[in-house]
Amino acid sequence: MSQIEERQPRGMYFEDFEIGRTIVTSRRTVTLTDIVNFACLSGDHNAPHIDHEFCKTQPYGEPIAHGPLVLAIVGGLQCLSGINDGTIIAMTGLDNWRMHLPVKSGDTIHALITPVEKKLTSSGTKGIVTCERIVKNQRGEMVHSMVISNMYKCRPVAVAG
């Protein structure tokens, strides 16, 4: 039986985050399939997401993405950026989450992630990084904003040999 080789993390450690230094994710286009699939997955079949006729009577005019769908997509974009790869331990909080504009099928979104606070835990082996996360669409409009806190590993201490 072969052993699986231990893989080295590629993500950012607690020490690597710089207060005020913004990380920009890649982009992703939200599709109507995403919206429908999220409605089925979550059970949220409210009219703004699935009822085209209802939506025609609203200012947004067509089905809009669920807020938690947008949150999940930008979480995925953060993951795809590589900063979490092998170094994130857990999400510890989400505060001041706001939806500023609807996200519709065909909108392409990305996130700007700016560390605003870092706090080492009492163990000294991990720390909490609090970031302002701004989600923008293809027109540069802010569609969502939030403050998110994640726990990251600290960089391993090199052992003198």
C-alpha positions in Angstrom: 0.0 0.0 0.0 1.5 3.3 -1.0 1.6 6.3 1.3 0.2 9.7 0.2 2.9 12.3 0.1 2.3 15.2 2.4 1.6 18.3 0.3 3.0 21.7 1.2 0.4 24.4 1.6 0.3 27.1 -1.1 -2.0 29.5 0.7 -1.2 32.5 2.8 -0.3 32.1 6.4 -1.4 34.5 9.1 1.8 36.4 8.9 1.5 36.9 5.1 -1.6 39.1 5.3 -0.9 42.8 5.3 -3.4 45.2 6.7 -4.7 47.4 3.8 -3.2 45.3 1.0 -6.1 44.3 -1.3 -6.3 40.9 -2.9 -8.5 40.8 -6.1 -10.1 37.5 -7.1 -10.8 36.2 -10.5 -14.2 36.8 -12.0 -17.2 34.5 -12.5 -20.4 34.9 -14.4 -23.6 34.1 -12.5 -26.0 32.1 -14.7 -29.7 31.4 -14.5 -28.8 27.7 -13.9 -26.8 28.8 -10.8 -29.9 30.6 -9.5 -32.3 27.7 -10.2 -29.9 25.1 -8.8 -29.4 27.2 -5.6 -33.2 27.5 -5.2 -33.4 23.7 -5.4 -30.4 23.1 -3.1 -31.5 25.6 -0.5 -35.3 25.3 -0.8 -35.6 29.0 -1.2 -38.2 29.3 -4.0 -39.2 32.8 -3.3 -40.6 34.8 -6.2 -37.6 37.1 -6.7 -35.5 34.1 -7.7 -37.8 31.8 -9.7 -41.0 33.6 -10.8 -40.2 35.5 -14.1 -43.7 37.1 -14.2 -43.4 38.4 -10.7 -40.0 39.7 -11.4 -41.3 41.7 -14.4 -43.4 43.7 -11.9 -40.3 44.6 -9.8 -37.6 47.2 -10.5 -35.0 44.5 -11.2 -37.2 43.0 -14.0 -35.9 39.4 -14.0 -34.9 36.7 -11.5 -32.1 37.7 -9.2 -29.5 35.6 -7.4 -30.0 34.7 -3.8 -27.8 36.6 -1.4 -26.3 33.4 0.0 -25.6 32.3 -3.6 -23.5 35.4 -4.1 -21.8 34.8 -0.8 -21.0 31.2 -1.8 -19.6 32.2 -5.2 -17.3 34.8 -3.7 -16.2 32.3 -1.1 -15.3 30.0 -4.0 -13.5 32.8 -5.8 -11.5 33.5 -2.6 -10.6 29.7 -2.5 -9.6 29.8 -6.2 -7.3 32.7 -5.6 -5.1 30.2 -3.7 -4.9 32.3 -0.5 -6.7 29.6 1.6 -4.9 26.6 0.1 -3.8 24.5 3.0 -3.6 27.4 5.5 -7.2 28.3 6.3 -8.6 26.5 9.4 -12.2 28.0 9.6 -14.4 30.9 9.0 -15.1 32.5 12.3 -17.5 35.3 11.5 -19.4 37.3 9.0 -20.6 40.8 9.9 -22.2 43.8 8.2 -23.2 41.8 5.2 -25.1 44.1 2.9 -26.7 43.7 -0.6 -26.4 47.0 -2.5 -27.6 45.9 -5.9 -29.2 42.8 -7.3 -27.1 40.2 -9.0 -28.7 38.9 -12.2 -28.1 36.1 -14.6 -25.3 37.3 -16.8 -23.6 39.5 -14.2 -19.9 38.8 -13.8 -18.7 39.3 -10.2 -15.4 39.4 -8.4 -14.2 40.3 -4.9 -11.8 42.7 -3.4 -10.5 41.3 -0.1 -8.7 43.8 2.2 -7.3 42.7 5.6 -8.4 45.3 8.2 -7.3 43.5 11.4 -5.1 40.5 12.5 -5.1 38.9 15.9 -2.9 36.0 17.0 -4.7 33.4 19.1 -3.4 32.4 22.6 -1.8 29.2 21.2 0.4 31.3 18.9 0.0 28.7 16.1 -2.9 30.4 14.4 -4.5 33.8 14.0 -7.7 35.5 13.0 -7.6 37.7 9.9 -10.5 40.1 9.5 -11.1 41.4 6.0 -13.4 43.8 4.3 -14.8 41.9 1.3 -16.4 44.0 -1.5 -18.1 42.3 -4.4 -18.4 44.1 -7.6 -20.1 43.4 -10.9 -18.8 43.9 -14.5 -19.7 47.6 -14.4 -17.6 48.1 -11.3 -20.7 48.6 -9.1 -20.6 47.3 -5.5 -23.3 44.6 -5.3 -22.4 43.1 -1.8 -20.1 44.1 1.0 -19.2 42.3 4.2 -16.6 41.9 6.9 -15.4 38.4 7.1 -13.1 36.8 9.7 -11.1 33.6 9.0 -8.7 31.6 11.1 -5.3 30.8 9.4 -2.3 28.7 10.4 0.8 30.6 11.4 3.9 29.9 9.4 5.7 26.8 10.9 8.8 27.6 12.9 11.9 26.3 11.3 13.8 23.8 13.5 17.6 24.5 13.6 19.5 21.4 12.6 
